[in-house]
Amino acid sequence: MVESIARVRHIRVTPQKARRVVALIKGKQAAEALAILKFAQQSASEPIYKLVHSAMANAQVKADRDGEYLDEQDLYVKNAFVDEGTTLKRFQPRAQGRAFQIKKRTSHITVVLATPEVAKNEKASK
């Protein structure tokens, strides 16, 4: 009955590209999600892999602190989402003294891992 959260903020990946990768792992087992991310071609898969791995470590620490047994095979990706971060605005010179704006977008990525007991308890309480 463990739920852990891991976040990374201001990462230099556009939210649109990160959402494509996050959609691959929603609802999957955590170990399976790591395998998917390890071999995914997208560049956003590397930071998301690290984030899922961090969430697994957070779950282990939380279980140890509470004195509970945690099998990492039980963890699954309960929720994962990408929010838009700050946008860095840069200018590129163009012809005849004009300037062209370049928007370097950032993302805030959040991954929530849980054990199946948490999901059962939430359904029972509703």
C-alpha positions in Angstrom: 0.0 0.0 0.0 2.6 2.4 -1.1 2.3 5.4 -3.4 5.3 7.4 -4.5 5.7 10.6 -6.6 8.7 11.8 -8.6 8.9 15.1 -10.5 11.4 16.8 -12.7 10.9 20.5 -13.5 12.3 22.8 -16.2 13.6 20.0 -18.4 14.6 21.0 -21.9 12.1 18.8 -23.7 9.0 20.2 -25.4 5.8 19.1 -23.7 4.4 17.7 -26.9 7.3 15.4 -27.4 7.3 14.3 -23.7 3.6 13.5 -23.7 4.1 11.1 -26.6 6.6 9.1 -24.5 4.6 9.3 -21.3 1.6 7.9 -23.1 3.6 4.7 -23.7 4.0 3.9 -20.0 0.7 4.9 -18.4 -0.9 2.0 -16.6 2.1 -0.3 -17.1 4.1 -2.2 -14.5 7.1 -0.1 -13.4 9.6 -2.7 -14.5 7.9 -3.0 -17.9 7.8 0.8 -18.2 11.6 0.9 -17.7 12.1 -1.7 -20.4 9.9 0.3 -22.8 11.7 3.6 -22.1 15.2 2.0 -22.3 14.6 1.0 -25.9 12.4 3.9 -27.1 13.8 6.0 -29.9 12.6 9.4 -28.6 15.1 11.6 -26.9 12.6 12.4 -24.1 12.7 8.7 -23.0 16.0 9.0 -21.2 14.9 11.7 -18.6 11.6 9.9 -18.2 13.5 6.6 -17.6 15.5 8.3 -14.8 12.2 9.7 -13.4 10.5 6.3 -13.2 13.6 4.8 -11.7 13.7 7.6 -9.1 10.0 7.0 -8.3 10.8 3.3 -7.7 13.5 4.3 -5.3 11.2 6.8 -3.5 8.6 4.0 -3.1 11.3 1.7 -1.6 12.4 4.4 0.9 8.8 5.2 1.8 8.1 1.5 2.4 11.2 1.1 4.6 10.3 4.2 6.6 6.8 2.8 7.3 8.1 -0.7 8.0 6.1 -2.2 5.0 7.3 -4.9 2.6 7.5 -3.7 -1.0 8.1 -5.9 -4.0 9.2 -3.7 -6.9 7.4 -6.0 -9.3 4.1 -4.9 -7.8 4.6 -1.2 -8.6 2.7 0.2 -11.6 2.5 3.6 -13.2 -0.7 5.0 -11.6 -0.5 8.4 -13.3 2.0 10.2 -15.4 1.6 13.6 -16.9 3.5 16.5 -18.5 2.9 20.2 -17.8 4.3 23.1 -19.7 7.2 24.8 -18.0 8.7 28.2 -18.7 9.6 29.1 -22.2 13.0 30.6 -22.9 12.8 33.2 -25.6 15.8 33.8 -27.9 16.2 36.0 -31.0 17.9 35.1 -34.2 19.0 37.8 -36.6 17.4 37.8 -40.0 17.8 39.8 -43.2 17.4 43.6 -43.3 17.8 44.1 -39.6 14.8 42.0 -38.6 14.8 39.5 -35.6 13.2 36.1 -35.5 12.0 34.8 -32.2 13.0 31.2 -31.1 11.0 29.6 -28.3 12.8 27.0 -26.3 10.1 25.2 -24.4 10.6 23.3 -21.1 8.4 20.7 -19.3 7.5 19.6 -15.8 7.1 15.9 -15.8 5.4 14.0 -12.9 5.2 10.2 -12.4 3.1 8.5 -9.7 3.8 4.9 -8.9 1.5 2.8 -6.7 0.9 -0.8 -5.6 -2.4 -2.4 -6.5 -3.7 -2.3 -2.9 -3.8 1.5 -3.1 -6.1 1.4 -6.1 -8.4 -1.1 -4.5 -8.7 1.0 -1.3 -9.5 4.1 -3.3 -12.3 2.3 -5.2 -13.7 1.0 -2.0 -13.8 4.5 -0.4 -15.6 6.0 -3.3 
